Amino acid sequence: MNFSELYNNNRKAVERALIAMWCGESNNDSQRSYIKQMKALIGDLFAPKNAVPVVQCMNSYIPVSSEKAEKAKALVGKLWNFPYAPYEHQYKCWDMLLNQRTADNKPKSIVVTTGTGSGKTECFMMPLIHDLSLNALPGEIQALFLYPLNALMEDQKERLEELLSTAEATTGTHLTYTVYNSDLPELEPKNTDKSEDAERLRKRIEQVTGGKYELVKPDPNKEGYYELKNVKFPHMIYTRKDVRNNPPHIVLTNPTMLEYILLRGADSKLIVASKQSLRWVAIDETHSYTGAGAAGYTMPLPGKDEMFLTKGKMLQEIMVDLGGRIAEELILDDITTGASQDIKQATATAKAMVTKYGFSDKLGLINYDDESDDVFIGRDLAHSKGYGENTASAIDEEVREIVDTCYKKAKKIIEDHMEQLHASAALLMEKEKIGREEFESLFDADNNQADSLTNEETV
């Protein structure tokens, strides 16, 4: 660990926080002088240059005994190249994963619960890579690393690269991987394309790979071409097109993106159960999974300040909520759990229209709202209601009628605009985020049927 870098980064973070707190308006000489004094004071008090870091391990982990050290290292080939012996819990994990079997001769799994600094990542990553280096299949995904957050995947890239390089040097097997998340570009632009879109895409690839595009001109009289050089992660496949054409051995992703891989038409052939090529599944940082869900979402932007919602506006919101599920049905020929929150929101909106705002001709201008968030209309036995079962059934029927009608209208709009649906999907795969103007540009100027969809910004 680079303690100097750690201390300096922390000092700068404290410096920024205090300056923002006490010198938020640094547009005069007095404030600028105060900032200068504060920086000097923080530099003297926080992590001065002559500071000696004190590091204390919160847990003591037991290394393997000297007689077992070489046996433990041999389990993972040449991947353990540290000057000290592996920990006992690492040895037990390697032995269980690589050597032990269940009573019905199936591989065993492990759960590692040790804390920071215990080498828990090596508990699964080293035996996994050693096994794949001996049993690699070309063009087959053989291992999945599941992470709850993109940042956690990025943290593992350097460690993974180091282990893959060592494995290649000792076994001759070139293993590949990809980080399949929303940052993964769809494709690499043509090396002669100098458009703004191509430049943006190259910048994105540079961020993913750690490399740098250079303009190569063998002939000074010709235009030349772009070439990606000094790639930091040579074992990584960095576009979705290349992932499909030449699947990597290892995929780092999150559960939501994995669901899309398994169901999306273009990617559904990457992992096929009948091939039985998948050997490993590693779920890392499981304590962080709560709330780490969405792969993307659609954010409505208000065109103007509105004090009141109209019935038509609320119906449009329900149609928007149902759009994701409808697109899954039309494109994937299947449905996923990804639309659960949208369905909940659509149901809640329809319920409010019927029970709170008097938008139902059948039930009239009566407020049946019980101020609860329960979307199972008229079926909440835990709360007393001010109406009977007949009224509860009528509420259910009205809510279902509203949702079903909105579903049919939304489906018709999407079916009539399949060309724009595919175009927007391709644009999102390329750029990850698109705004209102880009979305509206996909439609013809005279196409008024898209009005209910164009007041959206996809994030």
C-alpha positions in Angstrom: 0.0 0.0 0.0 1.2 3.5 -0.9 0.8 5.2 2.4 2.1 8.5 1.1 -0.6 8.6 -1.6 -3.3 7.5 0.9 -2.4 10.2 3.3 -2.2 12.9 0.7 -5.5 11.9 -0.9 -7.2 12.0 2.6 -5.6 15.4 3.3 -6.9 16.8 0.1 -10.4 15.5 0.8 -10.4 17.2 4.2 -9.0 20.3 2.6 -11.8 20.5 0.0 -14.5 19.8 2.6 -13.4 22.5 5.0 -12.8 25.1 2.3 -16.3 24.4 0.9 -17.7 24.7 4.4 -16.0 27.9 5.4 -15.0 29.6 2.2 -17.9 28.8 -0.1 -17.7 32.2 -1.8 -14.1 32.7 -2.7 -14.6 35.7 -4.9 -12.9 38.3 -2.7 -9.3 38.8 -1.4 -10.3 38.1 2.2 -11.8 34.7 1.3 -8.8 33.8 -0.9 -6.4 34.8 1.9 -8.4 32.6 4.4 -8.2 29.7 2.0 -4.4 30.0 1.7 -4.1 30.1 5.5 -6.4 27.1 5.9 -4.4 25.0 3.4 -1.2 25.7 5.2 -2.8 24.9 8.6 -4.2 21.6 7.3 -0.9 20.6 5.8 0.8 21.0 9.1 -1.8 19.2 11.2 -3.0 16.5 8.8 -0.5 14.1 7.4 2.6 16.3 7.5 5.6 15.1 5.4 7.5 13.8 8.5 4.5 11.7 9.7 5.2 8.0 10.2 2.1 5.9 9.6 1.0 3.5 12.3 -0.7 0.4 10.9 -2.5 -2.1 13.1 -4.2 -5.2 11.8 -7.6 -5.7 13.4 -7.5 -9.5 13.0 -4.6 -11.9 13.2 -4.8 -14.6 10.5 -2.9 -17.8 10.9 -0.5 -18.8 8.1 -0.2 -22.4 7.1 2.5 -24.4 8.9 5.9 -24.7 7.3 5.3 -28.3 6.3 2.1 -27.5 4.4 3.3 -24.2 2.8 4.6 -25.8 -0.4 1.6 -28.1 -0.7 -0.7 -25.1 -0.4 1.2 -23.1 -3.0 1.2 -26.0 -5.4 -2.6 -26.1 -5.4 -2.7 -22.8 -7.4 0.3 -23.4 -9.6 2.7 -20.5 -9.7 0.0 -17.9 -8.8 1.1 -17.5 -5.2 4.3 -15.5 -5.6 4.4 -13.7 -2.3 7.4 -14.0 0.0 5.2 -15.3 2.9 3.1 -18.4 3.2 -0.6 -18.4 2.5 -3.1 -18.2 5.3 -4.6 -21.4 6.7 -8.1 -20.3 5.6 -6.8 -19.7 2.0 -5.3 -23.2 1.9 -8.6 -24.8 3.1 -10.5 -22.9 0.5 -8.2 -24.0 -2.3 -8.2 -27.6 -1.2 -12.0 -27.7 -0.9 -12.6 -26.0 -4.3 -10.0 -28.0 -6.3 -9.8 -31.4 -4.5 -12.8 -32.1 -2.4 -16.2 -33.5 -3.7 -19.6 -34.1 -2.2 -21.0 -37.6 -1.5 -22.6 -37.6 -5.0 -19.3 -36.5 -6.6 -20.1 -32.9 -7.2 -17.7 -29.9 -6.7 -17.9 -28.2 -3.3 -18.6 -24.5 -2.8 -17.2 -22.1 -0.2 -18.4 -19.0 1.7 -15.6 -16.7 2.9 -16.5 -14.3 5.7 -13.1 -13.0 6.8 -12.5 -9.2 7.0 -10.4 -6.7 5.1 -6.8 -7.7 4.7 -7.5 -11.4 5.0 -6.8 -12.3 1.3 -10.4 -13.5 0.8 -10.3 -12.6 -2.9 -7.4 -14.9 -3.4 -9.5 -17.6 -1.7 -11.6 -18.0 -4.9 -9.7 -16.1 -7.6 -6.5 -18.0 -7.6 -8.0 -21.6 -7.7 -10.5 -20.3 -10.4 -7.8 -19.0 -12.7 -5.5 -21.9 -12.1 -8.3 -24.3 -13.0 -9.3 -22.4 -16.1 -5.6 -22.2 -17.3 -5.6 -26.0 -17.3 -9.2 -26.5 -18.7 -9.7 -23.5 -21.0 -12.3 -23.8 -23.8 -12.0 -21.4 -26.7 -15.0 -19.2 -27.3 -16.8 -20.2 -24.1 -17.6 -18.3 -20.9 -16.4 -20.5 -18.1 -16.6 -18.2 -15.1 -18.9 -15.5 -13.8 -17.9 -12.9 -11.2 -21.0 -11.2 -9.8 -20.6 -7.8 -8.1 -23.3 -5.5 -6.8 -21.6 -2.3 -7.9 -19.6 -1.3 -11.0 -16.8 0.3 -8.8 -16.2 -3.1 -7.2 -15.6 -4.7 -10.6 -13.2 -2.0 -11.6 -11.2 -2.5 -8.4 -10.5 -6.1 -9.4 -9.2 -5.5 -12.9 -5.6 -4.9 -11.9 -5.5 -7.9 -9.6 -7.1 -10.1 -12.3 -4.7 -8.9 -14.9 -1.7 -9.7 -12.7 -3.0 -13.3 -12.1 -3.9 -13.9 -15.7 -0.4 -12.7 -16.8 1.2 -15.1 -14.3 -1.0 -18.0 -15.4 -0.1 -17.3 -19.1 3.6 -17.2 -18.4 3.5 -20.6 -16.5 0.9 -22.6 -18.5 0.9 -20.8 -21.9 -2.9 -20.3 -21.7 -4.2 -16.9 -22.7 -7.3 -16.3 -20.7 -9.6 -13.4 -21.4 -12.3 -11.5 -19.5 -14.7 -8.6 -19.8 -16.4 -6.2 -17.4 -19.9 -6.4 -18.7 -21.8 -3.4 -17.4 -23.3 -0.2 -18.8 -19.8 1.2 -19.4 -18.9 -1.5 -21.9 -19.1 0.1 -25.4 -21.1 -1.6 -28.1 -18.3 -1.5 -30.7 -15.0 0.2 -31.7 -15.3 2.9 -34.3 -13.6 2.5 -37.6 -10.0 3.5 -37.3 -10.4 6.2 -40.0 -13.5 7.7 -38.6 -12.8 11.2 -37.2 -16.4 12.2 -36.4 -17.4 13.6 -33.0 -19.3 10.4 -32.2 -16.2 8.3 -33.0 -14.1 10.6 -30.8 -16.5 10.2 -27.9 -16.5 6.4 -28.3 -12.7 6.3 -28.4 -12.5 8.4 -25.1 -14.8 5.9 -23.5 -12.7 2.9 -24.7 -9.6 4.7 -23.4 -11.3 4.9 -19.9 -12.2 1.2 -20.0 -8.8 -0.1 -21.2 -6.4 2.4 -19.7 -4.9 2.8 -23.2 -4.6 5.8 -25.5 -5.5 6.2 -29.2 -2.8 7.6 -31.4 -3.1 8.9 -35.0 -0.7 6.8 -37.1 0.3 8.2 -40.4 2.7 5.9 -42.3 2.4 8.1 -45.3 2.5 11.8 -44.4 0.4 12.5 -47.6 -2.5 10.4 -46.4 -5.1 10.8 -43.7 -3.7 8.0 -41.4 -5.7 5.9 -38.9 -6.2 5.6 -35.2 -4.6 2.8 -33.2 -5.1 2.0 -29.5 -1.8 1.7 -27.7 -0.4 1.1 -24.2 -3.5 -0.8 -23.1 -3.3 -1.4 -19.4 -5.5 -4.5 -19.5 -4.4 -6.7 -22.4 -6.5 -9.7 -21.4 -9.7 -7.7 -21.4 -12.3 -7.7 -24.3 -13.6 -4.2 -24.3 -16.6 -4.1 -26.7 -19.8 -6.0 -26.7 -19.4 -6.9 -30.3 -16.1 -8.6 -29.6 -17.7 -10.3 -26.6 -20.3 -11.8 -28.8 -17.9 -12.8 -31.6 -15.2 -14.1 -29.3 -16.6 -14.8 -25.8 -14.1 -14.4 -23.0 -13.4 -17.1 -20.4 -14.4 -14.8 -17.5 -17.2 -12.3 -17.2 -17.4 -9.7 -14.5 -21.0 -8.3 -14.2 -23.8 -7.6 -11.8 -27.0 -9.6 -11.3 -29.2 -7.2 -13.3 -26.9 -7.2 -16.4 -26.6 -11.0 -16.1 -30.3 -11.2 -16.4 -30.2 -9.2 -19.6 -27.3 -11.3 -21.0 -29.4 -14.4 -20.5 -32.5 -13.0 -22.1 -31.5 -10.4 -24.6 -31.6 -11.7 -28.1 -28.1 -10.5 -29.1 -26.4 -11.9 -26.0 -28.6 -14.9 -25.0 -26.2 -17.3 -26.8 -23.2 -16.3 -24.7 -24.2 -18.7 -21.9 -26.1 -21.8 -22.9 -26.9 -24.3 -20.2 -26.9 -27.3 -22.6 -23.2 -26.6 -23.4 -22.3 -27.1 -19.7 -19.2 -25.0 -20.2 -19.7 -22.8 -17.1 -17.3 -24.1 -14.4 -17.3 -21.3 -11.8 -19.6 -18.7 -10.3 -18.1 -16.3 -7.7 -20.3 -13.8 -5.8 -18.1 -11.1 -4.3 -18.9 -8.4 -1.7 -22.3 -10.0 -0.9 -22.8 -7.6 2.0 -23.2 -4.7 -0.4 -26.0 -6.2 -2.5 -28.9 -4.4 -0.8 -30.3 -1.7 -3.0 -27.8 -2.2 -5.8 -30.4 -2.9 -8.4 -31.2 -0.8 -11.5 -29.3 -1.2 -14.8 -30.9 2.0 -16.1 -34.0 4.0 -15.8 -36.2 6.6 -17.5 -36.6 10.0 -15.9 -39.5 12.2 -16.9 -38.7 15.9 -17.3 -41.5 18.4 -16.6 -42.1 20.8 -19.5 -43.5 23.4 -17.2 -44.3 23.9 -13.5 -47.6 22.1 -12.8 -49.6 22.6 -9.7 -52.2 20.0 -10.6 -52.0 16.7 -12.5 -54.6 16.1 -15.2 -56.2 12.7 -15.8 -54.6 12.5 -19.3 -51.2 13.2 -17.8 -51.6 10.4 -15.2 -52.7 8.0 -17.9 -49.6 8.9 -19.9 -47.4 8.2 -16.8 -49.0 4.7 -16.5 -48.3 4.1 -20.2 -44.6 5.1 -19.7 -44.3 2.8 -16.6 -45.6 -0.2 -18.7 -43.3 0.5 -21.6 -40.3 -1.5 -20.3 -42.4 -4.7 -19.7 -44.0 -4.3 -23.1 -40.6 -4.0 -24.8 -39.4 -7.1 -23.1 -42.4 -9.1 -24.4 -42.0 -7.8 -27.9 -38.2 -8.1 -28.2 -37.2 -10.9 -25.9 -40.2 -13.1 -26.2 -40.0 -13.4 -22.4 -40.3 -11.2 -19.4 -37.9 -10.4 -16.5 -38.3 -9.0 -12.9 -36.7 -5.8 -14.0 -40.1 -4.1 -14.5 -41.4 -4.8 -11.0 -41.0 -1.3 -9.7 -42.6 0.1 -12.8 -45.6 -2.1 -12.4 -45.9 -1.1 -8.7 -45.8 2.6 -9.7 -48.4 2.1 -12.5 -50.7 0.3 -10.1 -50.2 3.0 -7.4 -51.0 5.8 -9.9 -54.2 4.0 -11.1 -55.3 3.4 -7.5 -54.8 7.1 -6.7 -56.9 8.0 -9.8 -59.8 5.9 -8.5 -59.7 6.3 -4.8 -58.2 9.7 -4.2 -58.8 12.0 -7.2 -62.3 11.0 -8.3 -61.3 10.1 -11.8 -63.6 7.0 -12.0 -67.1 7.5 -13.5 -68.2 4.3 -11.9 -67.2 5.2 -8.3 -67.8 8.9 -8.6 -66.5 11.8 -6.6 -65.9 9.8 -3.4 -62.5 9.7 -1.6 -61.8 6.0 -0.8 -58.1 6.6 -0.1 -56.9 5.1 3.2 -53.5 7.0 3.0 -51.6 3.7 2.9 -49.1 2.7 0.2 -50.5 -0.8 -0.3 -51.0 -1.4 -4.0 -53.1 -4.6 -3.4 -56.3 -2.6 -3.8 -59.2 -3.4 -1.4 -57.4 -6.5 0.0 -55.5 -5.1 3.0 -56.9 -7.1 5.9 -54.5 -5.4 8.3 -56.3 -2.1 8.1 -59.9 -1.2 8.5 -61.5 0.5 5.5 -64.4 2.8 5.3 -66.2 0.8 2.6 -67.4 -2.7 2.1 -66.3 -5.7 0.0 -68.5 -4.7 -3.0 -66.8 -1.3 -3.2 -63.4 -2.9 -2.7 -64.1 -5.2 -5.7 -65.3 -2.2 -7.7 -62.0 -0.4 -7.0 -60.0 -3.5 -8.1 -62.0 -3.7 -11.3 -61.5 0.0 -12.1 -57.8 -0.1 -11.4 -57.4 -3.2 -13.6 -59.4 -1.5 -16.4 -57.2 1.6 -16.3 -53.9 -0.4 -16.3 -55.2 -2.8 -19.0 -56.3 0.1 -21.2 -53.0 1.9 -20.8 -51.1 -1.3 -21.5 -53.0 -1.8 -24.8 -52.4 1.8 -25.9 -48.7 1.7 -25.0 -48.2 -1.6 -26.8 -49.8 -0.2 -29.9 -47.5 2.9 -29.8 -44.4 0.7 -29.4 -45.5 -1.8 -32.2 -46.0 1.2 -34.5 -42.5 2.5 -33.7 -40.4 -0.6 -33.7 -37.8 1.1 -35.9 -37.3 3.9 -33.5 -37.2 1.4 -30.6 -34.3 -0.5 -32.1 -32.6 2.8 -33.1 -32.9 4.1 -29.6 -31.6 0.8 -28.2 -28.6 1.0 -30.5 -27.9 4.6 -29.5 -28.1 3.7 -25.8 -25.7 0.8 -26.3 -23.3 3.2 -27.9 -23.6 6.3 -25.7 -25.2 4.9 -22.4 -27.2 8.1 -21.9 -29.4 10.0 -24.3 -31.4 13.2 -23.8 -34.7 14.4 -25.1 -33.4 16.0 -28.3 -31.5 12.9 -29.3 -34.5 10.7 -28.6 -36.9 13.0 -30.5 -34.6 13.1 -33.5 -35.3 9.4 -34.0 -38.9 10.2 -35.0 -40.2 11.9 -38.1 -41.2 15.5 -37.6 -44.8 14.7 -38.6 -45.1 11.7 -36.3 -47.5 12.9 -33.7 -48.2 9.5 -32.2 -44.9 9.8 -30.3 -46.0 12.7 -28.2 -46.6 10.6 -25.1 -43.1 9.3 -25.2 -41.0 12.3 -26.2 -41.1 14.0 -22.8 -38.6 11.6 -21.4 -34.9 11.6 -20.8 -33.3 8.2 -20.5 -30.4 8.0 -18.0 
